[in-house]
Amino acid sequence: MDETEFWELIDATREAAEGDAEDQADLLVDRLVQLDPERVLDFARHFESRYNRSYTWDLWGAAAILLSGASDDAFDYFRCWLIGQGREVFEGGVHDPDHLAELLEDFDEEVDGDGEDLGYAADEAYEQLTGAETPDLGLPDQPAEPLGTPFDLEDEAALAERFPRLWERFRE
């Protein structure tokens, strides 16, 4: 599976789920079990590499604004959700998290931002196909600390200064 196929699966399932991350994860599992196990592992590698690449302080700050605070777990689930939003939103958000103010049509912290189930879709599909757990994907581990310059995620003045567009649109 190449990158284009990966994003096509993400887009097709998001559209069919009408933006509901839990439904998207279920649809993704349904689509993945139609593939052979190696292609499911390819999908898992694409997902995991993007998940690891999105482990940055700036993106965590953006998540903190959108979610009105973001614990470690909430940030993990946010990154899965962000991948589920498709290539344009994901890449734009990783490149410039403040740009999410323009990339996201809406954001309701009660229903958006939690893509935990998306993070397990490939594992679930692989297990259904093979009866075994997903093997090591051969990717580097996520860094021990987020990339970038650390800052206090609870400092509202710092968040507003660092992410003015997100702050204005989603917090004021």
Phi, psi and omega in degrees: 000129178264178184299322180298314178297320178304307183292329176297319177295317178299311182296315182297318182287325177296315180296316180295329180274358181053039174085356179280115187296323179293315177296322178299317180298317178298316179295324179295317176300314179303320180287319183293325181291351175275354181260169174280159185303325180295322179290328175295319177295322176300315177301314181300320178296316177300314182296310183297322180293323177289321177302313180293321181294334182274006181276078182231153177298318182297318179292325177296322177297318178297318178298321180298323177291309184296324184262004185057046182116147182212107173291176176306309182296316180300322179292321176302313182290327176297318180296322175296316178300318181298319175300319180295346179278353176102169188300313184298313181292316180298305183297318179297319180291322179290319181293316182213090184306329179294336179292345176302337177301328178265330184284330182268124178295309179220165173207116177245110187297348177283332183236339182258160173092355181240098180248035182309313183297329177299325180293341181253358187301313182294321178299316180296316180295317181298317180294321178297322182285322190246342186077005182240160175286155178299127178287172175303134184275354178075020179259154174299148177294156173301143177303153180295327179234151177302150177285150178103190184269121180296150174205167183282111182290349179259359180274099185298324179295319179294319178297315180297323180286319184284329184229067188297322182290316178297315182299314182296318185282322190248350183240336183274000000 
